[in-house]
Every structure is written in C-alpha cells, then in structure tokens.
Amino acid sequence: MGEPIELADLDSFDAYSAQVLTDLKQHSAALSDEEFASTIDQNFTTVLSNGDEVVLCEGGEERQVQKTDIDEFISLVLKARSAEVTEQV
C-alpha cells in the first residue's frame, strides 16, 4: 500500500484499461510520430471504474497524447487509478 501501481497491478482489477495502455505503448514504438498522431486519438484524460472521466494534468482535456509523451500519459493514468484504489480502501 502507498506505492504507485504498475500495469500488472492495473491488469488485476481493470484488464481492459491495462491492455489499452499496453497497446498504446506498442503503437508508440512501432509507428512514426506522424502515424501515431494520425492514428491515436487520446487526450490526457482517463475513465475511472465508476465511469467518471478525470483530467490527468492541467489542460489535459485539450492536450493530445503524442508519441513522445506516451510514458508520461501512462504514468499519469496509473497515478489516477492508484488514487482511485486508495480511496476505495
């Protein structure tokens, strides 16, 4: 408890979200910057288990995830989901 969750932890309670993040990471490695930008339509928000959409950073609802910031996006999603789990305990 108190430690940030990792993708494997997220997979244990939200396999779909963990798979989406894994796929995004794989796409970021396989696609050029331009291909990634034209293929991936994701802003800096995530949806919690209760269906609420949360903004991950200031201006996140308008900020598109780019190939160069995929690690930041994943980290922020995991942080948000970790807070969600902590609140439920």
C-alpha positions as CSV (number, residue, x, y, z in Angstrom):
1,M,0.0,0.0,0.0
2,G,1.1,3.5,-0.7
3,E,3.3,2.5,-3.6
4,P,2.3,3.5,-7.1
5,I,0.6,0.8,-9.2
6,E,2.2,-0.6,-12.3
7,L,0.5,-2.0,-15.4
8,A,0.5,-5.5,-13.9
9,D,-1.4,-4.2,-10.9
10,L,-3.9,-2.4,-13.1
11,D,-4.4,-5.6,-15.0
12,S,-5.6,-7.3,-11.8
13,F,-8.6,-5.1,-11.5
14,D,-9.1,-3.5,-14.9
15,A,-7.7,-5.8,-17.6
16,Y,-9.2,-3.7,-20.4
17,S,-7.5,-0.5,-19.4
18,A,-4.2,-2.3,-18.9
19,Q,-4.5,-3.7,-22.4
20,V,-5.3,-0.3,-23.9
21,L,-2.2,1.2,-22.2
22,T,0.0,-1.7,-23.4
23,D,-1.3,-1.3,-26.9
24,L,-0.6,2.4,-26.8
25,K,2.9,1.7,-25.7
26,Q,3.4,-0.8,-28.5
27,H,2.0,1.6,-31.1
28,S,4.3,4.3,-29.9
29,A,7.3,2.0,-30.6
30,A,6.0,0.8,-33.9
31,L,4.7,3.9,-35.5
32,S,6.4,7.1,-36.7
33,D,5.5,10.3,-34.9
34,E,3.1,11.3,-37.8
35,E,1.5,7.8,-38.0
36,F,1.0,7.8,-34.2
37,A,-0.6,11.3,-34.3
38,S,-2.9,10.4,-37.1
39,T,-3.9,7.0,-35.6
40,I,-4.2,7.7,-31.9
41,D,-7.0,10.0,-30.7
42,Q,-6.4,10.2,-27.0
43,N,-6.2,13.3,-24.7
44,F,-4.8,13.4,-21.2
45,T,-7.9,12.1,-19.5
46,T,-8.9,8.6,-18.3
47,V,-12.1,7.0,-17.2
48,L,-12.3,5.5,-13.7
49,S,-14.1,2.3,-12.7
50,N,-17.2,4.3,-11.8
51,G,-17.4,5.8,-15.3
52,D,-16.1,9.3,-14.3
53,E,-13.7,10.9,-16.7
54,V,-10.8,12.6,-15.0
55,V,-8.3,15.1,-16.3
56,L,-4.8,13.9,-15.8
57,C,-3.0,17.2,-15.9
58,E,-3.7,20.9,-16.4
59,G,-5.3,21.4,-19.8
60,G,-5.4,17.6,-20.2
61,E,-8.8,17.7,-21.8
62,E,-7.4,19.6,-24.8
63,R,-3.9,18.0,-24.8
64,Q,-3.5,15.2,-27.3
65,V,-1.2,12.3,-26.4
66,Q,1.8,12.3,-28.7
67,K,4.3,9.5,-29.3
68,T,6.9,11.5,-27.3
69,D,4.8,11.7,-24.2
70,I,3.3,8.2,-24.0
71,D,5.3,7.3,-20.9
72,E,4.0,10.5,-19.2
73,F,0.5,9.6,-20.1
74,I,0.7,6.0,-18.8
75,S,2.3,7.3,-15.6
76,L,-0.5,9.8,-15.1
77,V,-3.2,7.2,-15.8
78,L,-1.6,4.8,-13.3
79,K,-1.3,7.6,-10.7
80,A,-5.0,8.4,-11.1
81,R,-6.1,4.8,-11.0
82,S,-3.8,4.2,-7.9
83,A,-5.6,7.1,-6.2
84,E,-8.9,5.5,-7.1
85,V,-8.0,2.2,-5.5
86,T,-6.6,4.0,-2.4
87,E,-9.9,5.9,-2.0
88,Q,-11.9,2.7,-2.1
89,V,-9.9,1.1,0.8
